[in-house]
């Protein structure tokens, strides 16, 4: 599967934006696409934090188990998941740009089972809906960041 990157300039300091990105408890009320989050590891977000995230994708609810696999507080967070024979990776990067913050989200998937590898040529069809989902999430983060 190819990767995609979506970037957006938000009118808030990096600290605020990163705090919003890592606030799992508040995510369902802030990001329209997220219906529920069930934390599987208590405490603040750190490497090893796991949660079940339920979203609406392509008109259907889907629940995936996510895990923080790398974290540079205030700068970068990497989240991994595995589903339907694919290993997914999402990297969130936050950097000051002018008076605001540039957020870049890179999503990629790697087939790990034989069936997923055989279906890999069709995986490009999913990139459009994934891009729309990431863009909508960033728009919701921007709204929350602007609200202070």
C-alpha positions as CSV (number, residue, x, y, z in Angstrom):
1,X,0.0,0.0,0.0
2,X,1.2,3.4,-0.8
3,X,1.5,6.0,1.9
4,X,-0.2,9.4,2.0
5,X,0.6,12.6,3.9
6,X,-1.8,15.3,4.8
7,X,-0.5,18.6,6.2
8,X,-2.4,21.6,7.6
9,X,-1.4,24.9,9.2
10,X,-3.3,25.4,12.5
11,X,-3.7,28.8,14.3
12,X,-2.4,27.6,17.7
13,X,1.0,26.9,19.4
14,X,2.6,23.5,19.0
15,X,2.1,22.6,22.7
16,X,-1.7,23.1,22.3
17,X,-1.9,21.1,19.1
18,X,0.1,18.2,20.5
19,X,-2.0,18.1,23.6
20,X,-5.1,17.8,21.5
21,X,-3.6,15.1,19.4
22,X,-2.7,13.0,22.5
23,X,-5.9,13.6,24.5
24,X,-7.6,10.3,23.9
25,X,-10.3,10.9,26.5
26,X,-11.5,14.0,24.7
27,X,-11.1,12.7,21.1
28,X,-14.7,11.4,20.6
29,X,-16.2,14.8,21.5
30,X,-13.7,16.7,19.4
31,X,-13.3,14.5,16.3
32,X,-16.6,13.8,14.5
33,X,-15.3,10.5,12.9
34,X,-14.5,8.9,16.3
35,X,-17.5,7.4,18.0
36,X,-15.8,5.8,21.0
37,X,-12.4,5.2,22.6
38,X,-11.8,2.6,25.2
39,X,-8.3,3.0,26.8
40,X,-6.7,-0.3,27.5
41,X,-3.7,1.2,29.3
42,X,-4.4,3.7,32.0
43,X,-2.5,7.0,32.5
44,X,-1.1,9.6,30.1
45,X,-0.2,8.8,26.5
46,X,3.2,7.2,26.3
47,X,4.9,4.4,24.2
48,X,2.9,1.3,24.8
49,X,-0.4,3.1,25.4
50,X,-3.2,1.0,23.7
51,X,-6.8,1.8,23.0
52,X,-9.8,0.6,21.0
53,X,-11.0,3.2,18.6
54,X,-14.4,3.0,17.0
55,X,-14.9,5.1,13.8
56,X,-17.3,5.3,11.0
57,X,-15.5,4.4,7.8
58,X,-17.3,4.0,4.4
59,X,-20.6,4.3,6.2
60,X,-19.9,1.4,8.7
61,X,-18.6,1.4,12.2
62,X,-15.2,-0.2,12.6
63,X,-13.2,-0.8,15.8
64,X,-9.4,-1.2,15.8
65,X,-6.9,-1.6,18.5
66,X,-4.3,1.1,18.3
67,X,-0.9,1.5,20.1
68,X,1.6,4.3,20.5
69,X,4.8,2.9,19.1
70,X,7.0,6.0,19.3
71,X,6.7,9.3,21.0
72,X,8.7,12.6,21.1
73,X,6.6,14.8,23.4
74,X,5.5,18.0,21.7
75,X,6.9,16.9,18.3
76,X,6.0,13.5,17.0
77,X,3.8,10.5,17.8
78,X,3.6,7.2,15.9
79,X,0.6,4.9,16.2
80,X,0.4,1.4,14.9
81,X,-2.5,-1.0,14.3
82,X,-3.0,-4.4,12.7
83,X,-6.2,-5.5,11.0
84,X,-7.4,-7.6,8.0
85,X,-3.9,-8.9,7.4
86,X,-2.4,-5.4,7.2
87,X,0.0,-3.5,9.6
88,X,-0.9,0.2,9.7
89,X,1.3,3.1,10.8
90,X,0.2,6.7,11.3
91,X,2.8,9.3,12.2
92,X,1.7,12.7,13.5
93,X,4.3,15.5,13.3
94,X,3.9,18.9,14.9
95,X,6.2,21.9,14.1
96,X,6.0,25.6,14.7
97,X,5.4,27.6,11.5
98,X,5.2,31.3,11.8
99,X,2.5,32.2,14.4
100,X,0.9,28.7,14.1
101,X,1.7,25.0,13.9
102,X,2.2,22.7,10.9
103,X,0.6,19.3,11.5
104,X,1.6,16.5,9.1
105,X,-0.1,13.1,9.3
106,X,1.5,10.3,7.3
107,X,-0.5,7.0,6.9
108,X,0.8,3.8,5.5
109,X,-0.1,0.1,5.4
110,X,1.9,-3.0,4.9
111,X,0.4,-6.4,4.0
112,X,1.5,-9.1,6.4
113,X,-0.6,-12.1,5.4
114,X,-0.7,-13.9,2.0
115,X,-4.3,-12.8,1.3
116,X,-3.4,-9.2,2.1
117,X,-0.4,-9.4,-0.1
118,X,-2.5,-10.8,-3.0
119,X,-5.0,-7.9,-2.5
120,X,-2.3,-5.2,-2.2
121,X,-2.8,-4.0,-5.8
122,X,-6.3,-3.0,-4.9
123,X,-5.3,-1.2,-1.7
124,X,-4.9,2.1,-3.6
125,X,-8.7,2.3,-3.8
126,X,-8.7,2.9,0.0
127,X,-6.4,5.9,-0.1
128,X,-9.1,8.4,-1.2
129,X,-11.4,7.6,1.8
130,X,-8.4,7.5,4.2
131,X,-7.3,11.0,2.9
132,X,-10.8,12.3,3.5
133,X,-10.8,10.9,7.0
134,X,-7.5,12.4,7.9
135,X,-8.5,15.8,6.4
136,X,-11.7,15.8,8.4
137,X,-9.8,14.9,11.6
138,X,-7.4,17.7,11.1
139,X,-10.3,20.2,10.4
140,X,-11.8,19.1,13.8
141,X,-8.4,19.5,15.5
142,X,-8.1,23.0,14.0
143,X,-11.5,24.0,15.3
144,X,-10.6,22.8,18.8
145,X,-7.2,24.5,18.7
146,X,-8.7,27.8,17.5
147,X,-11.3,27.6,20.3
148,X,-8.5,27.6,22.8
